[in-house]
Amino acid sequence: MSIHNKRLDRVTVHGLRGRGHHGVFEREREKGQTFLVDVTLGLDTRRAAATDALDDTVNYGEVAERIVALIEGEPVNLIETLVAKMAAACLEYPLVEEVEVTLHKPDAPITVPFEDVTVTVVRTREDLAVVTERPPENGGSAI
């Protein structure tokens, strides 16, 4: 993981789990489903390693609680929206310079056999600019 060719250390939490009511279809909103998240925080951990102090790093337990709160919170239509909110929440921690979030939706409403649907985003603070214009129709997702 790097930002502007600067090597960053990584703190990763795999398999965060929560039940949410996200999705476009009414049955997803009513029934809900389990979502899984993997999150990797890019930061410099050298100071924390030297001081052995939690204040000099990111409390990954706190990050995990925020991610699960988003899963279990206000429903959104698209998992792209949810994963973007998760990335933005991680970047609120001052030491986090970059974040990679993968959201798994293993019970997505797909009519053929499949194992999982994921959306992965990588964001830096510079990427948090709000998109105000809707892209052309042909620039959207096929799913």
GROMACS elastic network, one bead per residue, 0.5 to 0.9 nm:
[ bonds ]
;  ai    aj funct       b0    kb
    1     6     6  0.86236   500
    1     7     6  0.65561   500
    1     8     6  0.58671   500
    1     9     6  0.73610   500
    1    10     6  0.72117   500
    1    40     6  0.89806   500
    1    41     6  0.89035   500
    1    42     6  0.64666   500
    1    98     6  0.78782   500
    1    99     6  0.87114   500
    1   100     6  0.88170   500
    2     5     6  0.56998   500
    2     6     6  0.53032   500
    2     8     6  0.54230   500
    2     9     6  0.85411   500
    2    42     6  0.74569   500
    2    97     6  0.89128   500
    2    98     6  0.76224   500
    3     6     6  0.52556   500
    3     7     6  0.69713   500
    3     8     6  0.74279   500
    3    42     6  0.85744   500
    3    97     6  0.74170   500
    3    98     6  0.68794   500
    3   124     6  0.77045   500
    4     7     6  0.85409   500
    7    42     6  0.88038   500
    7    43     6  0.88063   500
    7    44     6  0.84096   500
    8    42     6  0.54195   500
    8    43     6  0.52611   500
    8    44     6  0.56154   500
    8    45     6  0.82953   500
    8    97     6  0.82392   500
    8    98     6  0.84340   500
    9    41     6  0.80621   500
    9    42     6  0.56088   500
    9    43     6  0.53077   500
    9    44     6  0.54703   500
    9    45     6  0.62793   500
    9    46     6  0.86115   500
   10    40     6  0.61838   500
   10    41     6  0.54853   500
   10    43     6  0.63513   500
   10    44     6  0.81606   500
   10    45     6  0.83350   500
   11    39     6  0.82261   500
   11    40     6  0.55663   500
   11    41     6  0.51470   500
   11    42     6  0.67393   500
   11    43     6  0.78488   500
   11    45     6  0.89875   500
   11    58     6  0.85833   500
   11    60     6  0.77423   500
   12    38     6  0.72961   500
   12    39     6  0.56211   500
   12    41     6  0.62752   500
   12    42     6  0.88646   500
   12    60     6  0.82716   500
   13    16     6  0.71693   500
   13    37     6  0.82960   500
   13    38     6  0.57752   500
   13    39     6  0.54369   500
   13    40     6  0.65376   500
   13    41     6  0.87648   500
   13    60     6  0.75176   500
   13    64     6  0.76011   500
   14    36     6  0.84719   500
   14    37     6  0.66376   500
   14    39     6  0.65279   500
   14    40     6  0.84562   500
   15    36     6  0.55434   500
   15    37     6  0.54198   500
   15    38     6  0.55606   500
   15    39     6  0.86569   500
   16    35     6  0.81573   500
   16    36     6  0.53602   500
   16    38     6  0.64561   500
   16    39     6  0.84583   500
   16    64     6  0.69147   500
   16    65     6  0.89970   500
   16    67     6  0.78448   500
   16    68     6  0.69713   500
   17    34     6  0.68628   500
   17    35     6  0.58304   500
   17    37     6  0.65504   500
   17    68     6  0.66788   500
   17    71     6  0.82366   500
   18    33     6  0.83718   500
   18    34     6  0.56831   500
   18    35     6  0.55679   500
   18    36     6  0.67071   500
   18    37     6  0.87107   500
   18    67     6  0.88225   500
   18    68     6  0.55836   500
   18    69     6  0.80551   500
   18    70     6  0.88566   500
   18    71     6  0.57770   500
   18    72     6  0.61335   500
   19    32     6  0.65899   500
   19    33     6  0.54200   500
   19    35     6  0.60522   500
   19    36     6  0.88366   500
   19    68     6  0.84201   500
   19    71     6  0.64612   500
   19    72     6  0.56402   500
   20    28     6  0.88705   500
   20    29     6  0.82334   500
   20    31     6  0.89847   500
   20    32     6  0.53397   500
   20    33     6  0.56867   500
   20    34     6  0.63658   500
   20    35     6  0.68936   500
   20    70     6  0.85392   500
   20    71     6  0.52974   500
   20    73     6  0.70359   500
   20    74     6  0.84585   500
   20    75     6  0.70733   500
   21    28     6  0.59478   500
   21    30     6  0.67750   500
   21    31     6  0.70038   500
   21    33     6  0.64288   500
   21    34     6  0.87789   500
   21    71     6  0.82437   500
   21    72     6  0.75432   500
   21    73     6  0.83726   500
   21    74     6  0.81154   500
   21    75     6  0.55145   500
   21    76     6  0.78948   500
   22    25     6  0.86984   500
   22    28     6  0.64348   500
   22    29     6  0.58908   500
   22    32     6  0.70222   500
   22    33     6  0.80362   500
   22    71     6  0.81858   500
   22    74     6  0.82567   500
   22    76     6  0.51121   500
   22    77     6  0.57100   500
   22    78     6  0.70283   500
   22    79     6  0.72869   500
   22    82     6  0.83746   500
   23    26     6  0.77974   500
   23    27     6  0.85939   500
   23    28     6  0.55563   500
   23    29     6  0.62719   500
   23    32     6  0.87096   500
   23    75     6  0.75743   500
   23    76     6  0.63854   500
   23    78     6  0.57657   500
   23    79     6  0.72700   500
   23   108     6  0.85434   500
   24    27     6  0.87547   500
   24    28     6  0.71840   500
   24    29     6  0.76709   500
   24    76     6  0.79757   500
   24    78     6  0.67828   500
   25    28     6  0.54068   500
   25    29     6  0.66206   500
   25    30     6  0.89110   500
   25    77     6  0.81591   500
   25   109     6  0.84419   500
   26    29     6  0.50843   500
   26    30     6  0.61424   500
   26    31     6  0.84855   500
   27    30     6  0.50952   500
   27    31     6  0.57522   500
   27    32     6  0.76966   500
   28    31     6  0.54547   500
   28    32     6  0.52155   500
   28    33     6  0.71079   500
   28   108     6  0.85477   500
   28   109     6  0.81072   500
   29    32     6  0.56300   500
   29    33     6  0.87745   500
   29    75     6  0.75599   500
   29    77     6  0.89087   500
   33   105     6  0.81852   500
   33   106     6  0.86846   500
   33   107     6  0.67444   500
   33   108     6  0.85643   500
   34    71     6  0.87900   500
   34   104     6  0.88032   500
   34   105     6  0.71908   500
   34   106     6  0.76105   500
   34   107     6  0.74090   500
   35    71     6  0.70488   500
   35   103     6  0.70358   500
   35   104     6  0.57309   500
   35   105     6  0.52995   500
   35   106     6  0.71950   500
   35   107     6  0.83620   500
   36    68     6  0.89923   500
   36    71     6  0.87710   500
   36   102     6  0.82677   500
   36   103     6  0.58992   500
   36   105     6  0.68311   500
   36   106     6  0.81830   500
   37    67     6  0.79481   500
   37    68     6  0.85271   500
   37    83     6  0.88082   500
   37   101     6  0.69813   500
   37   102     6  0.55965   500
   37   104     6  0.60138   500
   38   100     6  0.81442   500
   38   101     6  0.58165   500
   38   102     6  0.51576   500
   38   103     6  0.66849   500
   38   104     6  0.82886   500
   39    64     6  0.85608   500
   39    67     6  0.88996   500
   39    86     6  0.89509   500
   39    87     6  0.85363   500
   39    90     6  0.89134   500
   39    99     6  0.71789   500
   39   100     6  0.57476   500
   39   102     6  0.64132   500
   39   103     6  0.86397   500
   40    98     6  0.84187   500
   40    99     6  0.56605   500
   40   100     6  0.50881   500
   40   101     6  0.64455   500
   40   102     6  0.88608   500
   41    58     6  0.86748   500
   41    60     6  0.89202   500
   41    90     6  0.76016   500
   41    91     6  0.86710   500
   41    96     6  0.61627   500
   41    97     6  0.76961   500
   41    98     6  0.61473   500
   41   100     6  0.66311   500
   41   101     6  0.86388   500
   42    95     6  0.85250   500
   42    96     6  0.57567   500
   42    97     6  0.56938   500
   42    99     6  0.57212   500
   42   100     6  0.81090   500
   43    57     6  0.82597   500
   43    58     6  0.85926   500
   43    95     6  0.59803   500
   43    96     6  0.50003   500
   43    97     6  0.55837   500
   43    98     6  0.70330   500
   43    99     6  0.88610   500
   44    47     6  0.75025   500
   44    48     6  0.84939   500
   44    57     6  0.82065   500
   44    95     6  0.74170   500
   44    96     6  0.81267   500
   44    97     6  0.84240   500
   45    48     6  0.52938   500
   45    49     6  0.61659   500
   45    50     6  0.87239   500
   45    56     6  0.77176   500
   45    57     6  0.63318   500
   45    58     6  0.89288   500
   45    95     6  0.89286   500
   46    49     6  0.50523   500
   46    50     6  0.62266   500
   46    51     6  0.86917   500
   46    56     6  0.89023   500
   47    50     6  0.50805   500
   47    51     6  0.60902   500
   47    52     6  0.80896   500
   47    53     6  0.85903   500
   47    56     6  0.62278   500
   47    57     6  0.78586   500
   48    51     6  0.51825   500
   48    52     6  0.52723   500
   48    53     6  0.56856   500
   48    54     6  0.69156   500
   48    55     6  0.77224   500
   48    57     6  0.55741   500
   49    52     6  0.53245   500
   49    53     6  0.78480   500
   49    56     6  0.84755   500
   49    57     6  0.88030   500
   50    53     6  0.83018   500
   51    54     6  0.86859   500
   51    56     6  0.75155   500
   52    55     6  0.89162   500
   52    56     6  0.79028   500
   53    56     6  0.55999   500
   53    57     6  0.74781   500
   54    57     6  0.55483   500
   54    58     6  0.71564   500
   54    59     6  0.68646   500
   55    58     6  0.73725   500
   55    59     6  0.81247   500
   56    95     6  0.83718   500
   57    60     6  0.88851   500
   57    95     6  0.69120   500
   57    96     6  0.88627   500
   58    61     6  0.87396   500
   58    62     6  0.82720   500
   58    63     6  0.79404   500
   58    93     6  0.72373   500
   58    94     6  0.87174   500
   58    95     6  0.68804   500
   58    96     6  0.75604   500
   59    62     6  0.54216   500
   59    63     6  0.65232   500
   59    64     6  0.88227   500
   60    64     6  0.60134   500
   60    65     6  0.85690   500
   61    64     6  0.50463   500
   61    65     6  0.63070   500
   61    66     6  0.87788   500
   62    65     6  0.51291   500
   62    66     6  0.63744   500
   62    67     6  0.87723   500
   63    66     6  0.51641   500
   63    67     6  0.62983   500
   63    68     6  0.87679   500
   63    89     6  0.82425   500
   63    90     6  0.67046   500
   63    93     6  0.88778   500
   64    67     6  0.51441   500
   64    68     6  0.62529   500
   64    69     6  0.85434   500
   65    68     6  0.52279   500
   65    69     6  0.60609   500
   65    70     6  0.87078   500
   66    69     6  0.50112   500
   66    70     6  0.63566   500
   66    71     6  0.88096   500
   66    86     6  0.80316   500
   66    89     6  0.74615   500
   66    90     6  0.83949   500
   67    70     6  0.52162   500
   67    71     6  0.64710   500
   67    72     6  0.88231   500
   67    85     6  0.89598   500
   67    86     6  0.59698   500
   67    87     6  0.89733   500
   67    89     6  0.78726   500
   67    90     6  0.83850   500
   68    72     6  0.61540   500
   68    73     6  0.83011   500
   69    72     6  0.51146   500
   69    73     6  0.56714   500
   70    74     6  0.72503   500
   70    75     6  0.87431   500
   70    82     6  0.74832   500
   70    85     6  0.77938   500
   70    86     6  0.70413   500
   71    74     6  0.80297   500
   71    75     6  0.81060   500
   71    82     6  0.76319   500
   71    86     6  0.88877   500
   72    75     6  0.79700   500
   75    82     6  0.85450   500
   76    79     6  0.74049   500
   76    81     6  0.68615   500
   76    82     6  0.67128   500
   77    80     6  0.87199   500
   77    81     6  0.75483   500
   77    82     6  0.85129   500
   78    81     6  0.53283   500
   78    82     6  0.67243   500
   78    83     6  0.89212   500
   79    83     6  0.60258   500
   79    84     6  0.83953   500
   79   103     6  0.74032   500
   79   104     6  0.88057   500
   79   105     6  0.81287   500
   79   118     6  0.85442   500
   79   119     6  0.71270   500
   80    83     6  0.53461   500
   80    84     6  0.61805   500
   80    85     6  0.87234   500
   80   103     6  0.86169   500
   80   119     6  0.65208   500
   80   120     6  0.84448   500
   80   121     6  0.85158   500
   81    84     6  0.52107   500
   81    85     6  0.63361   500
   81    86     6  0.87948   500
   82    85     6  0.51531   500
   82    86     6  0.63577   500
   82    87     6  0.88144   500
   82   103     6  0.83091   500
   83    87     6  0.62714   500
   83    88     6  0.86743   500
   83   101     6  0.66394   500
   83   102     6  0.71998   500
   83   103     6  0.61828   500
   83   119     6  0.72854   500
   83   120     6  0.74820   500
   83   121     6  0.71194   500
   84    87     6  0.51167   500
   84    88     6  0.62225   500
   84    89     6  0.86363   500
   84   101     6  0.83281   500
   84   121     6  0.71262   500
   84   123     6  0.85380   500
   85    88     6  0.51080   500
   85    89     6  0.61700   500
   85    90     6  0.87362   500
   86    89     6  0.50921   500
   86    90     6  0.63532   500
   86    91     6  0.87731   500
   86   101     6  0.72843   500
   87    90     6  0.51883   500
   87    91     6  0.63536   500
   87    92     6  0.89390   500
   87    98     6  0.88506   500
   87    99     6  0.62711   500
   87   100     6  0.71168   500
   87   101     6  0.62783   500
   87   121     6  0.75382   500
   87   122     6  0.76932   500
   87   123     6  0.65877   500
   87   124     6  0.86379   500
   88    91     6  0.51217   500
   88    92     6  0.65660   500
   88    99     6  0.87192   500
   88   123     6  0.79328   500
   88   124     6  0.87076   500
   88   125     6  0.80648   500
   88   128     6  0.69253   500
   89    92     6  0.53421   500
   89    93     6  0.77351   500
   90    93     6  0.59799   500
   90    96     6  0.71166   500
   90    98     6  0.86391   500
   90    99     6  0.69129   500
   91    94     6  0.70068   500
   91    95     6  0.82736   500
   91    96     6  0.57107   500
   91    97     6  0.69142   500
   91    98     6  0.70872   500
   91    99     6  0.70530   500
   91   123     6  0.82038   500
   91   124     6  0.71699   500
   91   125     6  0.63608   500
   91   128     6  0.88927   500
   92    95     6  0.87053   500
   92    96     6  0.76922   500
   92   125     6  0.85928   500
   93    96     6  0.56034   500
   93    97     6  0.86259   500
   94    97     6  0.75930   500
   96    99     6  0.71886   500
   96   124     6  0.85174   500
   96   125     6  0.88380   500
   97   123     6  0.86522   500
   97   124     6  0.59569   500
   97   125     6  0.68434   500
   98   122     6  0.71671   500
   98   123     6  0.56861   500
   98   125     6  0.72243   500
   99   121     6  0.80283   500
   99   122     6  0.55993   500
   99   123     6  0.54204   500
   99   124     6  0.65491   500
  100   120     6  0.69411   500
  100   121     6  0.56240   500
  100   123     6  0.65395   500
  101   119     6  0.80999   500
  101   120     6  0.55168   500
  101   121     6  0.55000   500
  101   122     6  0.65995   500
  101   123     6  0.86130   500
  102   118     6  0.63908   500
  102   119     6  0.55930   500
  102   121     6  0.66112   500
  102   122     6  0.89222   500
  103   117     6  0.82019   500
  103   118     6  0.53693   500
  103   119     6  0.54115   500
  103   120     6  0.64202   500
  103   121     6  0.88697   500
  104   107     6  0.89492   500
  104   116     6  0.65302   500
  104   117     6  0.56972   500
  104   119     6  0.69014   500
  104   120     6  0.88687   500
  105   108     6  0.55825   500
  105   116     6  0.60711   500
  105   117     6  0.51480   500
  105   118     6  0.61686   500
  105   119     6  0.86427   500
  106   114     6  0.82868   500
  106   115     6  0.62831   500
  106   117     6  0.58374   500
  106   118     6  0.81320   500
  107   110     6  0.81137   500
  107   115     6  0.84594   500
  107   116     6  0.72833   500
  107   117     6  0.81721   500
  108   116     6  0.76616   500
  108   117     6  0.68748   500
  110   113     6  0.76388   500
  110   114     6  0.78002   500
  111   114     6  0.88151   500
  114   117     6  0.81464   500
  122   127     6  0.89716   500
  123   126     6  0.78373   500
  123   127     6  0.57351   500
  123   128     6  0.75052   500
  124   127     6  0.52706   500
  124   128     6  0.71265   500
  125   128     6  0.55174   500
  125   129     6  0.83584   500
  126   129     6  0.68463   500
  127   130     6  0.85521   500
  128   131     6  0.88169   500
  131   134     6  0.76959   500
  134   137     6  0.84551   500
  135   138     6  0.81293   500
  135   139     6  0.61043   500
  135   140     6  0.72243   500
  136   139     6  0.53588   500
  136   140     6  0.72744   500
  137   140     6  0.57898   500
  138   141     6  0.83094   500
  140   143     6  0.87565   500
